[in-house]
Amino acid sequence: KAGQPELLLVAPLMPFLLDQLRQHYTLHDRIHVSDPAAFAAVAPRIRGVVANGEAKVPRELIAQMPALEVISVFGVGYDGVDVPAAHERGVPVTNTPAVLNDDVADLAIGLLIAAARRIPQADRFVRANEWTHGPIALSRKVTGGRLGIVGMGRIGQAIAERALAFKMSIAYTARSPRAGIPYTYHPDPVALAAAVDFLIVITPGGAGTKGLIDARVLSALGPEGYLINVARGSVVDQDALIDALRHGTIAGAGLDVFANEPNVPEALRALPNVVLTPHIGSGTRQTREAMGQLVFDNLHAHFTGQPLLTPVDA
Ligand code: 8YV
């Protein structure tokens, strides 16, 4: 409608969020990709961008929108957005923290148990009627195990709370020890991996953590160790991981995120000792609705002159 602020959507959004946005804004859905000429025509009028955890909002795209006022990310991770470029222009970026902590922590524990107890493999075993030929191989005990968490933010802490109920010992690594966190701190992922049975990765993506979990970390985790990644595919050296899983350098892995989503290499899909999920960490109806509401509420706050609910720090 005339007079409504115009928004560029750089990611597919849920129908419920689209419906809500349409009542207040004029939407241009991924037109920068599908129709660059049409985008060039509307770019000077774009006042807001809606992205998600995976979408790219690079400096060049920001530069094409001189009237841009706000970028709202559907997701807690905003590694696809060039935040410094936005902030240089005085454009705030918002994300959706906190509302997805429980879901991502639940999935991390779920993948850990699934990988160690080989639940998907056991399911395939029963479906193939292999049980009639004899029992399945034994698996790895979870309760009482040693857990290492890479990243001790809000989700890392939610994972730790759950692990305590499994009587696990908890250690973590982060850029520095976190005040008020009672778990054992290790200064780097190699030292952490060497000290634990299960390593859960839940650190932000982006340049600062690219390839943090490399061949050295995997070899420190060792042949009885399991890697769980619910962060970003970029944090793990995926080729080194495939190698480690193939050669028994580690025992197994549970992965919700990958280097080049939605493409998962055949070499990884063919491995018997991995549990693979398609980036569903926050993917419950309840949480995705809460995330969508927060995206909407941040935009609404901005365009009605209220303080943003969840701006990303400079
Ligand atoms: C995605 C996520 O945003 O919150 C994040 O950082 O990775 C996810 O919740 C989700 O895939 C949206 O498409």
Residues whose N, C-alpha, C, O or C-beta is under 5 A from the ligand:
A	BS01	8YV	N52 G53 E54 F74 G75 V76 G77 H279 S282
